[in-house]
Structures are given as C-alpha cells and as structure tokens.
C-alpha cells in the first residue's frame, strides 16, 4: 500500500514545523504553490544586489513590506494551525511508507493515545485494522473520486474503517484520504470521523424495523399532524390481520375497517383519545378485506417530539377472535359454568389452607424472633461472666498463694487470726474455691452452647438461599428438645443415635429447614412417649426408645433420615399425614399443620423430596432429600 523508506523516523515531525519545513524545501521540484513567505524571501534575494542603488526612503518601504509579509505569513500559519488543532475530526498525516508524521488532538482522543505514542506508528495495521480499508492504494487510478476539486490530479478516497483504540473497544470511522505534501515529499492526509454511535443507531433502527416486521401483532402509525390522521406505516402483521396490502392502507383512516355493528361506544372512546392526545384501550369488531369479521384488541398511544409536540399515534392491534369465541361459548355452556364454580370453590379452599399455613408460619417466625431476642439478652450477661472467670481464677490463686506465704513465714499468728482461720475453715476454702470456679466455668460454657443453639435455630433471614451445614441445624434442634428426651420415674430417656455422613454446605433457607427438623423430631418424641405409656420399665430396658438420625450425600442431593422405633402408623393414616389440619393427636395437642408445612418447605420451597415409610410395629422413618445447589 505504501513505499518503504530506509529512514522512517526522518520524516516524522509535528504540526509546529509544518509551514516552515515545507518552505525550507521549496528549492526541490514539487506540484504545489510556494508560500507567500518563500516568494518574499526570493524577491528580497533577487534585489540584494540593488541595495546600494536604492535610496533610504525606498529601502525603508521595502523593509516595511517585508515585515508585513512576515506578519501575514505568521497569521496565516496561526490560522492554519488553529483550524487543524481545533478540528473536531481526527487528522493524521502519513508518509509514503504509511507511518504517522502528524496527528491533531482529535486524533489523539479517537485512538486514546498521546501524540508521542502515535508518531511513527504504521497507520494501517497498528491504528486501523488491516483489510478494513479495502486495500486503499493511493498510487492507482482506480480510486473513486469523491466530490469535485479545483486542483487537477488530486485524488480523494472515502471509506469506512475500523480504528484500533488503546484499552477501548474499536471504533467505526468514516475516513477520507487525500494526497498532500509533507516536508517536500508526497504524503497522505487522513481525516477521521467517529461514526460508531451512528452505526449503532442504524443497527438498532434496523433491529427495531425487523422486530416490528417479525411480530404477528399488527402495528399501524398515523400522522397526528394531518386531518383524519391518515396511516403512514403498517407492519406485515397488520396486513395479515386485515387482508389488505400496505399500498391499500397507506393514506387511509382506520374507520374503513369498521362495520355497522361495530361498538359505537368504543369508537367514541377512540375519538376522545385522539382529540385529547391520550392513551386508550378498546375492543372492536372489525372486518377484513374478504368481509369476514374479527375482534380487535386495540391500544392507541400518542407520540411526541423532543419539544413535546404531538406528531403521531401508534396503534397496536391484536386479533382476539379466538378468545372472544371461547368467552361466548363459556357463557352458553352450563357444564363449563359448573366447572368454573367448582374451580372457584377449590380456589377458596386453597386460599383458606394457605392462610392457615401462613398463620402457622407467622407464629413460628414470631417464636423465632422471640427466641433470638431472649438468646441475645442471655448472651450479654453470660459473656460478661465468662469473660471475668479467668481473671477471677488468677486473682484467687494469687490471694491463696499470698496466704500460703504468710503461713510459711509467720507460722504462729496472733490468737485472733488463728481463731478466725479455724472459724472460716481457710484450708477448706483454699481447696474448694478453685473447684467452684471450674464448675462455674462449665456452667457458663453450657449456657453459651444453649444460647448459640437457640440463635442458630431461630435464624429467620429467608430472603435468599445460603450455604448451610445441616448438621448444625439438627444439633441445635436436638439441644432445644433435650428436656423432652430425658426420662423420669415412669419412663427411660430416649436415645439419640447419630450417623452423620460427609455433607457439604447445602443451599437452603436455614430457618424453615430447622422448622422441618423440629416438626419431625417432635412428632417422633410424641410417638415414642405414647408407645412408652403402653409398656413397662422391663420392656423399655429390653427395647429402649430410640431416634436414629443419618445423613449422606446421594448424587447431587443431601439425604437426611429420621427414624424412630415406635409403634408405627397405619397405611390409611400415612396417606393423609401431609394434608393440612390432619392430626391423630387429641384436641388441643396438635394443629395438624406441622407436617403439611414441612412438606411445603421441602418440596415447594427447596424443590426436594419428603417421604414417609412406616409399618405397624416397625416404627416410622422420614426421608428428606434436598438439592445441594439450586
């Protein structure tokens, strides 16, 4: 595309040297006019031999003329530099090799580079994507002329190229290249105009046009500035809906689609909307070209220009004939009316059930908030006590050590001290006080553990699923239910057997999942207590009550099994255990919502599985399967 130069840096300069350097090489052959400065200089040189024959007055006039020429040349140079530098288009001058010799600030902004980074760069390849200029060759005669020029032989090329921008997305540029001269040699001046936004706008307009053409919904645009609001555009969907071609529609008003039986109230609504330049939605009975009727759901919206002046109305037309036919058939069909009534009753029942579940969930949420508040209030003083136990222990040891030193160095104290020592039983205090402190520490740690479990169980941040260790939730629930697991004079304690697998964190709502564990474990404890009421202590010792909790990872699911060795449940009862308000407990002891809510949490909220396996005399097992990730 460009000729090679053995010394590419020799022709690289900046704009400040443009006029002077060009004039400097004026003695070489060139196809451009000499500058006024060069003409003045040559004229002065040609008459230097006559200087002695010119009188002082004429010499002074010549000097003034020379000075005026210099000022004019300087002003011309300043105007030229100002035009180039302040030009909104990027301007770059390239030598024959295609290397950049000069750039203006707009070119720097276009390429996102400083002038020193651009000078010397290969224009095609480093700054403009090679090939995007379609292999422009300024030396060929095939270059198309763009516009008219006064100077013969000056060729202009205009094309779109892709400019390479530093640390930015490439830009689409409208480029004009003309032959010029730089430092006495032929060069090329490239003017660059960023048209990226324009191209994107054109693409978006093309996309919008394609979208309007592709949609089956009819779209018609009317001119709001003309009487009767004639249609100026309609899409293929509108043609297909009405049966008319665009040439038959353009210039007409939408009235010609209406018939004698068209709802006049809807027509009046349209008329008022057009007069008031407001939106409206109506359903009309219109007629196609072949005379067949169709129901048209019409939505009209006004369009305004940037000054707020009304320019157009857009009408969106949807053929809802099928829907209208269905509605008419529905009104005439008695069977469908009964079906609708049945569905309505079922919906009402579902709403009632949902309301009850929401009430129960709200109770659990309130309980969780209460537990969290109590745990917080307990945690503060417990933390204060726990934080002071170690210093108290150290102080006590120091005091006891000091007493031992006194006894060692003063073995025979006065009678009053000896009597007080025996009264206080100082030796016993020295032995028992550290044990008391240790017991206090154990008790405080136990309280802290209970508080932690309460807070873990009562977490109610259910705005989004979070990775949760299910074992922590199970353990917290067991700790809260620990008082129900203990035995008494009539029954033995319920044994808890854990067989935990290696479960990763599971994406779930921690609070609702803890509620599921609470409901299932509470039911298991109730079942075992009811079973133990029918057994004596010897039988309990031979076959102790037991709840086994096992977990494992099964493919992409976390599986939790909670099984008791109680009396089991019948198949008839098992069919209804997840139904709302179903319970086998006496009135006042159960709401029948626990397992129903648990099923909703596992299956609907977490897309998991909750199943029950039970036989009379063989206990009951609940299986929970939760996806690891959603």
Buried (B, 14 or more C-beta within 10 A) or exposed (E): BBEEBEEBEEBBBEBEEBBEBBBEEBEEEBEEEBBBBBBBBEBBEEEEEEEEEEEEEEEEEBEEEBEEBBEEBEEBBEEEBEEBEEBEBBBBBBBBBBBBBBBBBBBBEBBBBEBEBBBBBBBBEBBBBBEBBEEBEBEEEEBEEBEEEEEEEEBBBBBBBBBBBEEEEBBBBBBBBBBBBBBBBBBBBBBBBBBBEEBEEEEEEEEEEEEBEEBEBBBBBBBBEEEEBBBBBBBBBBBEBBBBEEEEBBEBEBEEBBEEEBEEEBBEBBEEBBEEEEEBEBBBBBBBEEEEEBBBBBBBBBEEEEEEEEEBBBBBBBBBBEEBEEEEEEEEEEEEEEEEEEEEEEEEEEEEBEEBBEEBBEEBBEBBEEBBEBBEEBBEEBBEBBEEBEEBBEEBBEEBEEBEEEEEEEEEEEEEEEEEBEEEEBEEBBEEBEEEBEEBBEEBEEBBEBBBBBBBBBBBEBEEBBEBBBBBBBBBBBBBBEEEBEBEEEBBEBEBEEEBEEBEEBBBBBBBBBBBBBBBBBBBBBBBBEBBEEBEEEEBEEEBBBBBBBBBBEEEBBBBBBBBBBBBBEEEBBEBBBEBBBBBEEEEEBBBBBBBBBBBBBBEBBEBBBEBBBBEEEBBBBBBBBBBEE
